[in-house]
């Protein structure tokens, strides 16, 4: 007795649906969630909110009545937040390496530049959200000031709000740039805080550096953004300083991240 093997045509071919890569929107949502999933990121966001409330509260207690305005509350609150936001950018970028999740992340999304782009978008959204929080707390402070005898005036140029958003976004991207370049949280934080400060001090002390410092010291080039009127020359100096402290580290850090071996 013989058996006949089934014809090849009788075996139905198996069709596998193509694997869809996650969209940039979904990757950005994942990175936003990562900002609050880690203890450091969560407490840093809480600290930023508490700092804004503390600044407005101190102004309500100690500032002169004439200075208790929406303009004062908003601009003064931007300054400490601008110090903390870059640390958030650093932690977002370096978390893959410090938390040892780079292997799984880049296995799921082999194109690392898409992950980096999602991280940058996430910290930019966080920076814009911080501006909204600052506006909300400043508004509450203005209401309290008007009810307790302060000036409580609301006059503010919309350009100032846009400038404030630019300052916060530029700051968090500068932090992310240092994180990409150094890929180590403590080293990136120290480098971000030390190098621009050192350059600022040298620009004040060394006479030949005073001219370049006017173009490369971000503490000087960003200062006009805390006013409503910025000249073309001031925008030019800001662009040059951001090219040095943000764009170049971002480009070099991206190259390093793409080439670094994941172990």
WOURFEN-V126006 format. One record per residue. N is the residue number from 1. PSI is psi as a letter, one per 30 degrees, with the letter a starting at -180 (NA if undefined). NEAR is the number of other ideal C-beta (glycine too) atoms within 12 Angstrom. Layout:
# WOURFEN-V126006
N	PSI	NEAR
N	PSI	NEAR
This chain:
# WOURFEN-V126006
1	k	3
2	l	4
3	k	5
4	k	7
5	k	8
6	k	9
7	k	8
8	e	8
9	f	7
10	f	9
11	j	9
12	k	9
13	k	8
14	k	6
15	k	6
16	k	6
17	k	6
18	k	6
19	k	9
20	k	7
21	k	14
22	k	20
23	l	15
24	e	22
25	e	16
26	e	20
27	e	28
28	e	27
29	e	18
30	e	27
31	e	40
32	e	27
33	e	21
34	f	31
35	f	39
36	f	23
37	e	19
38	l	23
39	e	14
40	e	25
41	e	35
42	e	18
43	f	18
44	e	34
45	e	32
46	e	19
47	e	22
48	e	37
49	e	26
50	e	20
51	e	28
52	e	39
53	e	26
54	e	21
55	e	33
56	e	40
57	e	23
58	e	20
59	e	35
60	e	33
61	e	17
62	f	16
63	l	25
64	l	15
65	e	19
66	f	15
67	f	23
68	i	33
69	l	30
70	e	35
71	e	33
72	e	35
73	e	41
74	e	42
75	e	33
76	e	32
77	f	43
78	e	41
79	e	26
80	e	26
81	e	45
82	f	40
83	e	29
84	e	36
85	e	46
86	e	41
87	e	39
88	e	50
89	e	49
90	e	43
91	e	43
92	e	50
93	e	51
94	f	42
95	e	36
96	e	35
97	e	30
98	e	24
99	g	21
100	h	13
101	g	22
102	e	25
103	e	17
104	e	14
105	e	29
106	f	23
107	e	14
108	e	20
109	i	28
110	e	17
111	j	19
112	f	29
113	f	23
114	e	28
115	e	38
116	e	40
117	e	26
118	e	34
119	e	47
120	e	36
121	e	31
122	e	38
123	e	46
124	e	33
125	e	29
126	e	42
127	e	39
128	e	27
129	e	28
130	e	41
131	e	35
132	e	23
133	e	31
134	e	39
135	e	33
136	e	22
137	e	33
138	e	40
139	e	26
140	e	25
141	e	40
142	e	32
143	e	22
144	e	24
145	e	32
146	f	21
147	f	14
148	g	17
149	f	14
150	l	27
151	e	26
152	g	28
153	l	21
154	g	21
155	j	15
156	k	24
157	k	19
158	f	13
159	e	17
160	e	29
161	e	27
162	e	19
163	e	31
164	e	40
165	e	30
166	e	31
167	e	41
168	e	45
169	e	35
170	e	34
171	e	44
172	e	46
173	e	40
174	e	48
175	e	47
176	e	47
177	e	44
178	e	41
179	e	44
180	e	43
181	e	33
182	f	30
183	g	34
184	j	25
185	e	30
186	e	21
187	e	20
188	e	35
189	e	28
190	e	19
191	e	31
192	e	41
193	e	23
194	e	17
195	e	26
196	e	34
197	e	19
198	e	21
199	e	29
200	e	28
201	e	17
202	e	19
203	f	26
204	e	17
205	e	13
206	j	15
207	e	11
208	f	10
209	f	19
210	e	19
211	e	14
212	e	21
213	e	28
214	f	25
215	f	25
216	f	30
217	j	31
218	f	38
219	f	30
220	e	26
221	f	38
222	f	34
223	e	23
224	f	27
225	f	36
226	g	30
227	l	19
228	f	20
229	k	14
230	k	25
231	l	14
232	e	11
233	e	14
234	e	23
235	e	19
236	e	17
237	e	29
238	e	32
239	e	23
240	e	24
241	e	34
242	e	31
243	e	22
244	e	27
245	f	36
246	e	38
247	e	22
248	e	21
249	e	35
250	e	34
251	e	19
252	e	20
253	e	37
254	e	28
255	e	18
256	e	24
257	e	36
258	f	21
259	f	13
260	k	23
261	k	13
262	k	20
263	NA	8
